[in-house]
Amino acid sequence: MTEDPCRQDSDLDSLIEALNSSCHCISLDREALRREMEDDFALRDLYRSLGATHPYLFSALPVFVSRHHVDRMAEIIRAIESVIVMPAYHDHVMRWAPEIAHFDPGPQGVFLGYDFHLGLHGPQLIEINTNAGGALLNTVLARAQRACCPDMEGLMSGPVDLPRLEEHFFGMFMSEWRRQRGDQPVRSIAIVDNAPQEQYLYPEFLLFQQMFERFGLETVIADAKDLVLHHGKLRYGAVPIDMVYNRLTDFSLKQAEHAALHQAYREDGIVLTPHPRAHALYADKRNLVVLSDQALLSSWGVSGDMIALLAAGIPRTIVVDSAHADELWQARRGLFFKPAMGFGGKAAYRGDKLTRRVWDEILAGQYVAQALVPPSERVIQNEDVPLALKLDLRNYVYDGKVQLLAARLYQGQTTNFRTPGGGFSPVFYPV
């Protein structure tokens, strides 16, 4: 008899469950976190200001998972990436991609975020994001943990040693540069978003600026509307820009204020990462329809074992259209509805919460319906009362390899950083 791939060692399973439900000691060393965040003199008082502006950015408690679940997520990610490189997959998903996504500049795209829920049958992929935020914040958070009980000793937080993780991240950006520019020198990088100082994760932009400067790059944090193209060179004020770390959510660079960035990208004036093609290949929610379609994958020659792995790890996803409206409405309580080009849980709805008004808006838009996978939970102490928070697991991935694991604890339909006791949480698992 074939062993159930989702079965875990019972003792280890019980330990993980017990830690997530009853380990309430504070593992976050807040003084160590302050030192991590304010390592550079220019960032002094950053941690203190977060207490007022971002009270629920960091959870005080870690999340525990089994090594089996960690390995399973990595297997699912590798399987997805093996499909994404197939010409048949490219041809299929480019049918709904914007024109700009047909341009291939070479880089893969930094900080892919593979987000999972832990379902009854193991990890289930909820979505993929191309400009997944939080990697550097989660790095400093993981480095500021202390072992609060014997069971935490010897646990891992990811495949890369924490002291080397920033070096690993910087190497990823240099790999992106070499894919487009070869051995040419890179001198400057811009971290770009709309009104960056108003973004919730602006503190992370400051940490990235510190990291890039530590490795010798002139670094600016730029509002996209302030970029200009001068004689084929993108500039921010007096600074010529070689590379852009793209944090925009205008994934096809179609907004008027992004015209200079758009033109520089299309004319090979910059190295942009992540870029529109990466979003089209990975993050459009309609791609989950493809990746969970067993018959379609089989027609492309994907192996039976690979198809079985994807079927077990990706909830069945279908496109919402008027032809199936009645059927989907009847089945809505077991579905989660997401906009095809959405991000950050915006305009996403649990089917059992839908009103007819919202349903009409979904039918009029471009949505997918995904089989509902309830998230697992982490129990915290809220004013000495146990409180179960939902959690999702984010794998930060580059070139098919997981760099870091992190969790987000929350209440409500989606992660929101508004839950007391919630926020980013480090993930620990047995060696």
Beta strands, then each sheet from edge to edge (+ up, - down):
strand 1: 63-64
strand 2: 112-119
strand 3: 122-129
strand 4: 155-156
strand 5: 188-193
strand 6: 218-223
strand 7: 227-230
strand 8: 233-236
strand 9: 239-240
strand 10: 243-246
strand 11: 271-273
strand 12: 317-319
strand 13: 335-339
strand 14: 349-350
strand 15: 367-371
strand 16: 376-382
strand 17: 385-398
strand 18: 401-410
strand 19: 423-430
sheet 1: 1+ 19+ 4-
sheet 2: 1+ 19+ 18- 17+ 2- 3+
sheet 3: 1+ 19+ 18- 17+ 16-
sheet 4: 6+ 5+ 10+ 11+
sheet 5: 7+ 8- 9+
sheet 6: 12+ 15- 13+ 14-
end
